[in-house]
């Protein structure tokens, strides 16, 4: 392992620790905050989108990987729908506020897709970040970029369905 690869691995471990703290935080019940939910989803979608431009540019030149983009996006949306359905929602009787619990599974699946994506890149290129010269692009490497679309679908579905659940709560409280 070169020094550059060791440095990338250390950064990846540090990021994994921070993600681990986020997963632990998700285990605790928390109020549904629609403004924070939408703001966070937009930030994540932009960051993932920028990640696609930064590392997934070869996907455009690989028709089979490009054809799988809608499949991965639909899988992410379906998985997001399923994961929100596994979450528990309830109303705090004292404040009337909507609360939720159960986002740890969502976070773990998201982390698994990221680890799988970086693992594929590392095995094929020998680096976590750089895609290398265009001659190193192949279907499997471009397939790793498709996982970004799975993450995009997952995040978008989670934000949408939790927001819809909040709207139902507000509508029921008003009516």
RAURFEN-V582478 format. One line per field, one symbol per residue. burial: 1 if it has 24 or more other ideal C-beta (glycine too) atoms within 12 Angstrom, else 0. A space follows every 50 residues. Layout:
burial = ???
This chain:
burial = 00000000000100000000000001000111010010001001100100 11001101100100100110011011101110110010100000000111 01111111111011101101110110110010000011011111111111 1111111111111111001000000
